[in-house]
Amino acid sequence: MAELIRVLIADDDPLVRVGLSMVLGAGPDLQLVGEAGDGAEAVEAARRLRPDVVLMDIRMPRMDGLAATEELRRDGPNPAIVVLTTFDTDEHLLGALRLGANGFLLKDIAPTEILDAVRRAAAGESILAPSVVPRLIGYAVGRKDDDGPNDRVTRAHAALDRLTEREREVADAVATGRSNAEIGRALHMSVPTVKAYVSRLLDKLGCANRVQVAILVHEALQRP
């Protein structure tokens, strides 16, 4: 029997925690190992229980989900953290991913999508609600920072020019928000091969996650 995926829920709303626990209960390969009502409790519970995946709300008392994510990431890349919230502002989208979250889902998605997200996060994939991907990339590409848009486009081209033709094909597929399985079907590659290519992309491009790869690809499409 395959090892169970251990999940921790962090949300200040008891009803949400009950709902999520019921959703997780429908997955025979998932095990709810604990609950937390705020970010500080989530950090303590994650360090004590060692879950594979944390479903992390953003708006919580004492310590919010972003601060809790940042604190847990000081310990390393585990557990996978999927930010689950009703808020889909660009600030939250970028903040969660910049701090090391593995994915971002809105609370109004179907239960089956939550189960799928937990499984994919446990397998090392980045998770984003499909409705969020275009807005996230659009905001990140158009954001104002110390560099002008021309500088970002130039850097994106330089980074992508270091890739082989096959690596660029995988990067372009990642930029569409596809899963490893979907990329494998599109490019006629096995899932382990896709995973190897994605790991190589993160290393060669200096990206922390797949979303940053997608942003680079889309920046390179902008006019200088």
C-alpha positions in Angstrom: 0.0 0.0 0.0 1.3 3.5 -0.9 2.3 5.7 1.9 -0.4 8.2 3.0 0.0 11.9 2.2 -0.1 13.7 5.6 -1.9 17.0 5.5 -2.2 19.9 8.0 -5.0 22.5 7.8 -4.4 26.1 9.0 -7.4 28.3 9.0 -9.0 30.5 11.7 -12.6 29.6 10.6 -13.7 26.4 12.3 -16.3 25.8 9.6 -13.7 26.0 6.9 -11.5 23.5 8.8 -14.5 21.1 9.1 -15.2 21.5 5.4 -11.7 20.9 4.4 -11.4 17.9 6.7 -14.5 16.4 5.1 -13.0 17.0 1.6 -9.7 15.3 2.6 -11.6 12.4 4.1 -12.8 11.6 0.6 -9.2 10.8 -0.4 -8.2 7.3 0.6 -4.5 8.3 0.0 -4.7 11.4 2.3 -4.5 11.6 6.1 -5.4 14.7 8.1 -2.8 14.9 10.8 -3.7 18.2 12.5 -5.4 21.6 12.4 -4.3 25.1 13.4 -6.3 28.3 14.0 -3.6 30.8 13.2 -0.2 31.1 11.7 1.8 30.6 14.9 -0.1 27.4 15.6 0.5 26.3 12.0 4.3 26.8 12.4 4.4 24.9 15.7 2.1 22.1 14.4 4.1 21.7 11.1 7.4 21.4 13.0 5.9 18.9 15.4 3.8 16.8 13.1 5.9 16.9 9.9 3.1 16.9 7.4 3.7 16.5 3.7 1.4 19.3 2.7 0.0 22.3 4.6 -3.2 24.0 3.4 -2.6 27.5 4.6 -5.1 30.4 4.9 -3.7 33.9 4.3 -5.9 36.0 6.7 -5.4 34.7 10.2 -4.9 36.3 13.7 -1.6 36.5 15.6 0.5 35.5 12.5 -1.0 35.4 9.0 -0.4 32.7 6.4 2.3 34.7 4.6 4.4 35.1 7.7 3.8 31.5 8.6 5.0 30.4 5.1 8.1 32.5 5.4 8.9 31.1 8.9 8.5 27.5 7.7 10.6 28.1 4.6 13.5 29.0 6.9 13.4 25.3 7.9 13.8 24.1 4.3 11.7 23.2 1.3 9.3 20.9 3.2 6.4 20.7 3.8 4.7 21.7 0.6 2.5 24.8 1.3 -0.6 25.4 -0.7 -2.2 28.8 0.1 -6.0 28.5 0.2 -7.9 31.7 0.4 -10.9 33.7 -0.7 -8.6 36.6 -1.5 -7.1 36.7 -5.0 -5.5 40.1 -5.0 -2.2 40.4 -6.9 -0.4 41.3 -3.8 -1.4 38.0 -2.1 -0.7 36.0 -5.3 2.9 37.2 -5.6 3.5 37.4 -1.9 2.7 33.8 -1.3 4.8 32.5 -4.1 7.7 34.9 -3.4 7.9 33.6 0.1 8.1 30.0 -1.0 4.6 28.6 -1.2 4.2 25.7 -3.6 0.8 26.9 -4.9 -2.2 29.1 -4.6 -5.9 28.0 -4.7 -9.1 29.9 -4.1 -11.6 28.5 -1.6 -14.4 28.4 -4.1 -12.9 25.6 -6.2 -14.4 22.1 -6.4 -13.5 19.5 -3.7 -11.9 17.3 -6.4 -9.6 20.1 -7.3 -8.4 20.5 -3.7 -7.7 16.8 -3.6 -5.8 17.0 -6.9 -3.8 20.0 -5.6 -2.8 18.2 -2.4 -1.6 15.2 -4.4 0.3 17.4 -6.9 1.9 19.5 -4.2 3.1 16.3 -2.4 4.6 15.2 -5.7 6.6 18.4 -6.0 4.5 20.3 -8.5 3.5 24.0 -8.2 -0.2 24.5 -7.9 -2.2 27.5 -9.2 -5.9 28.0 -9.7 -6.4 28.1 -13.5 -8.3 31.4 -13.2 -5.3 32.9 -11.4 -2.5 32.1 -13.8 -3.1 34.9 -16.4 -3.6 37.6 -13.8 -0.5 36.5 -11.9 1.7 36.6 -14.9 0.1 39.8 -16.2 0.7 41.6 -12.9 4.3 40.2 -12.5 5.2 41.2 -16.1 3.7 44.7 -15.7 4.8 45.4 -12.2 6.8 48.5 -11.4 10.2 48.1 -9.8 13.6 49.6 -9.8 14.3 48.3 -13.3 12.4 49.4 -16.4 10.4 47.0 -18.5 13.1 47.0 -21.2 15.7 45.7 -18.7 13.4 42.9 -17.6 12.7 41.9 -21.2 16.5 41.9 -22.0 17.3 39.8 -18.9 14.5 37.3 -19.8 15.8 36.9 -23.4 19.4 36.4 -22.1 18.2 33.8 -19.6 16.1 31.8 -22.1 18.9 32.0 -24.7 21.0 29.7 -22.4 18.4 26.9 -22.8 18.6 24.1 -25.4 15.8 23.8 -27.9 14.1 21.0 -25.9 14.5 22.9 -22.6 12.8 25.9 -24.2 9.9 23.7 -25.3 9.5 22.6 -21.7 9.7 26.1 -20.4 7.1 27.3 -22.9 4.8 24.4 -21.8 5.4 25.3 -18.1 4.4 28.9 -18.9 0.9 27.7 -19.9 0.3 26.3 -16.4 0.3 22.7 -17.5 1.0 19.8 -15.1 3.9 17.4 -15.6 1.6 14.8 -17.0 0.0 17.3 -19.5 3.5 18.5 -20.6 4.6 14.9 -21.1 1.6 14.2 -23.3 2.1 17.3 -25.4 5.9 16.8 -25.8 5.8 13.0 -25.9 7.9 12.6 -22.8 7.6 10.5 -19.7 6.6 12.3 -16.4 10.0 11.5 -14.8 11.7 13.1 -17.9 9.5 16.2 -17.6 10.4 16.4 -13.9 14.1 16.2 -14.7 13.7 19.0 -17.3 11.8 21.2 -14.9 14.5 20.7 -12.2 17.2 21.6 -14.8 15.2 24.7 -15.8 14.9 25.9 -12.3 18.6 25.5 -11.8 19.7 27.1 -15.2 17.3 30.0 -14.9 17.8 30.6 -11.2 14.1 30.3 -10.5 12.5 29.2 -7.2 9.4 27.7 -8.8 7.5 27.1 -12.0 5.7 30.4 -11.8 8.9 32.3 -12.0 9.8 30.3 -15.1 6.4 31.2 -16.6 7.0 34.9 -15.8 10.4 34.8 -17.6 8.8 33.3 -20.7 6.1 35.9 -20.8 8.5 38.7 -20.1 10.5 37.6 -23.1 7.4 38.0 -25.3 7.0 41.6 -24.4 8.2 44.3 -26.8 11.4 46.0 -25.5 
